[in-house]
């Protein structure tokens, strides 16, 4: 039972539960998927193996190498990519996504419109606004699904910040809400962290929900004020590693693969 299997099982058990369906899509987007290829990668160019089914063309992904090998029965070329990258590259091409077909309890076929929806959902980022906090208080009334989603997203952001603080906030003018402060963010990581928080909010299933995100230093006065009342999320810190070979095709975020 893999994390994708578990999310799929919950979705199947609750067919009318919008939040359960969103959590499955989130797991698919965040997980490493093994994409079956037509041929070995050439530089950053990947050629997925396309199957022409009765409902239209699909490419196949599996959430473990063993499941891909079990499906093909012979050695076959593949690329290991985040589900979000695969969805983004397939969007608008009219190609569906076969997930663990014939290989796992989570076997299913996503039609092209579902692939397009996932890619579009992941593209939307947070809006930039300016507001002056006047007071912080303990967070109240936040759904457990959102807290679990934040915890999972931040756990995958190893090394991008030291920790995060979630508190209620009152702004000048009287507006109230919630704020998540990322403390000690690595230079250049602000955009990725803000998008991760936005996705946690989107995939939690909260209708018309919002949360403000800010970035603070450990010595900022607001950090101490928030810490007195906030929930704290500690981000894992990566272990020092020896220099490694260049990243495999598609694994460098600055050079996404080209699916042909």
C-alpha positions in Angstrom: 0.0 0.0 0.0 1.6 3.2 -1.2 0.5 6.8 -0.3 -1.2 7.0 -3.7 -3.1 3.7 -3.0 -4.2 5.1 0.4 -5.5 8.4 -1.1 -7.2 6.5 -3.9 -8.9 4.1 -1.4 -10.3 7.0 0.6 -11.6 8.7 -2.6 -13.3 5.4 -3.7 -14.9 4.9 -0.3 -16.3 8.4 -0.4 -17.4 9.0 -4.0 -19.2 12.3 -3.0 -16.5 13.7 -0.9 -14.9 16.6 -2.7 -12.1 16.9 -0.2 -11.1 13.2 -0.6 -10.9 13.7 -4.3 -8.7 16.8 -4.0 -6.3 14.9 -1.6 -5.9 12.2 -4.2 -5.0 14.8 -6.9 -2.6 16.4 -4.5 -0.8 13.1 -3.8 -0.6 12.5 -7.5 0.9 16.0 -8.1 3.4 15.8 -5.3 4.5 12.2 -5.7 7.4 10.8 -7.9 5.9 9.0 -10.8 7.6 6.7 -13.2 6.6 7.5 -16.8 6.9 4.8 -19.4 8.9 6.0 -22.4 9.0 5.0 -26.1 12.8 5.2 -26.1 15.7 6.2 -23.8 15.8 9.9 -22.9 17.8 12.2 -25.2 19.0 15.2 -23.2 16.0 17.0 -21.9 13.7 15.4 -24.5 11.4 12.6 -23.3 9.2 10.6 -25.6 6.4 9.0 -23.6 4.9 5.7 -25.0 1.4 6.6 -26.1 -1.3 4.0 -26.1 -4.3 4.5 -28.3 -7.3 3.3 -26.3 -11.0 3.3 -27.2 -11.4 6.5 -25.2 -8.4 8.2 -26.7 -4.6 8.3 -26.3 -3.0 7.9 -22.9 0.5 7.7 -21.4 1.2 5.5 -18.4 2.7 6.3 -15.1 3.3 4.1 -12.0 4.1 5.2 -8.5 6.9 2.5 -8.0 9.5 1.1 -10.4 8.4 -2.4 -9.4 4.8 -1.7 -10.7 6.1 -0.4 -14.0 8.3 -3.4 -14.4 5.4 -5.7 -13.5 3.3 -4.1 -16.2 5.8 -4.3 -19.0 7.3 -7.6 -18.1 10.6 -6.6 -19.8 13.1 -3.9 -19.3 11.7 -0.6 -20.6 12.8 3.0 -20.7 11.2 5.4 -18.2 11.7 8.7 -16.5 11.1 9.5 -12.8 9.2 12.8 -12.6 6.9 14.6 -10.1 3.3 14.1 -11.1 2.9 17.9 -11.4 5.6 18.1 -14.1 3.9 15.3 -16.2 0.5 17.0 -15.9 1.9 20.3 -17.0 3.6 18.9 -20.0 0.5 16.9 -21.1 -1.9 19.8 -20.6 -3.8 20.8 -23.7 -2.7 17.9 -25.8 -5.8 15.7 -25.4 -3.9 12.9 -23.8 -5.1 11.0 -20.7 -3.1 9.6 -17.9 -3.2 5.9 -17.0 -2.2 5.5 -13.4 -0.9 2.1 -12.1 -3.0 0.4 -14.8 -3.4 -3.3 -14.0 -0.7 -3.0 -11.3 -2.2 -1.7 -8.1 -5.4 -1.0 -6.2 -5.1 2.6 -7.4 -5.4 1.6 -11.0 -7.4 4.3 -12.8 -7.6 6.3 -16.0 -7.6 10.1 -15.9 -9.3 11.7 -19.0 -7.5 14.6 -20.7 -9.9 17.1 -19.1 -8.8 15.9 -15.6 -5.2 16.2 -16.6 -5.8 19.8 -17.9 -7.7 20.7 -14.6 -4.8 19.5 -12.5 -2.2 21.4 -14.5 -4.3 24.6 -14.4 -4.9 24.2 -10.6 -1.2 23.9 -10.0 -0.3 26.9 -12.1 -2.4 29.4 -10.0 -0.1 31.1 -7.5 -0.8 33.5 -4.6 -1.5 37.2 -5.1 0.8 39.8 -3.6 -0.9 42.3 -1.2 0.3 44.8 1.4 -1.3 45.0 4.9 0.0 46.0 8.3 -0.7 43.6 11.2 -1.7 45.1 14.5 -2.1 42.1 16.7 -1.6 38.3 16.6 -3.7 35.7 18.4 -4.0 31.9 18.5 -5.4 30.4 15.3 -9.0 29.5 15.5 -11.5 27.4 13.5 -9.0 26.1 11.0 -10.1 22.7 9.5 -7.9 19.7 10.4 -7.5 18.9 6.6 -5.8 22.3 6.1 -3.4 21.8 9.1 -2.5 18.3 7.8 -2.0 19.7 4.3 0.3 22.4 5.5 2.3 19.9 7.6 2.7 17.6 4.6 3.7 20.4 2.2 6.2 21.9 4.6 7.7 18.5 5.4 8.6 18.3 1.7 10.3 21.7 1.7 13.4 20.5 3.4 16.0 23.2 3.7 13.9 26.0 2.2 13.2 27.6 5.6 13.9 26.9 9.3 10.3 26.8 10.5 6.8 28.3 10.0 4.4 30.0 12.4 0.6 30.0 11.9 -1.4 32.6 13.9 -4.5 34.6 13.7 -4.0 38.2 12.8 -5.8 41.5 13.0 -4.8 44.2 10.5 -5.0 47.9 10.5 -8.6 48.7 9.6 -10.0 45.8 11.5 -9.7 43.0 9.0 -9.0 39.6 10.6 -7.6 36.4 9.2 -4.8 34.0 9.5 -1.1 34.4 8.6 1.6 31.9 8.0 5.1 33.2 8.5 8.1 31.4 7.0 11.1 32.1 9.3 14.6 32.0 7.9 13.7 31.2 4.3 16.5 30.4 2.0 17.3 33.2 -0.6 15.1 32.7 -3.7 12.8 30.1 -2.0 10.0 32.5 -1.2 8.1 31.8 -4.4 8.2 28.1 -4.0 7.1 28.3 -0.4 4.2 30.6 -1.1 3.0 28.3 -3.9 3.2 25.3 -1.6 1.0 27.1 1.0 -1.4 28.1 -1.7 -1.7 24.5 -2.9 -2.3 23.3 0.7 -5.2 25.7 0.9 -6.6 24.7 -2.5 -6.3 20.9 -1.9 -7.8 21.1 1.6 -11.2 21.6 0.0 -12.0 24.8 1.8 -14.4 26.9 -0.2 -13.3 30.5 -0.7 -10.6 30.1 1.9 -7.5 32.4 2.2 -4.4 32.7 4.2 -1.7 35.3 4.2 1.9 34.3 3.9 4.9 36.4 4.9 8.6 35.9 5.3 10.4 36.8 8.5 13.9 36.6 10.0 14.5 35.0 13.3 15.3 38.4 14.9 12.3 40.2 13.6 10.0 41.6 16.3 6.9 40.1 14.6 8.5 36.6 14.8 8.6 36.8 18.6 5.1 38.2 18.8 3.7 35.4 16.6 5.7 32.7 18.4 3.9 33.4 21.6 0.5 32.4 20.2 1.2 30.5 17.0 1.3 26.9 15.9 4.8 26.0 14.9 5.8 23.8 12.0 9.5 22.7 11.9 10.8 22.1 8.4 13.3 19.2 8.0 16.9 20.2 7.3 18.7 18.2 4.6 21.7 16.2 5.5 25.0 17.3 3.9 25.8 15.3 0.8 28.8 14.6 -1.3 28.8 16.1 -4.8 26.8 13.9 -7.2 26.4 13.5 -10.9 24.2 15.9 -12.9 20.5 15.5 -12.4 18.6 13.1 -14.6 16.6 14.5 -17.5 13.7 16.6 -16.2 14.8 16.6 -12.5 16.3 20.1 -12.6 13.4 22.6 -11.8 15.0 25.2 -14.0 15.0 22.9 -17.0 11.7 21.0 -17.2 11.6 18.0 -19.6 10.0 18.3 -23.0 7.5 15.5 -23.6 7.3 14.7 -27.4 
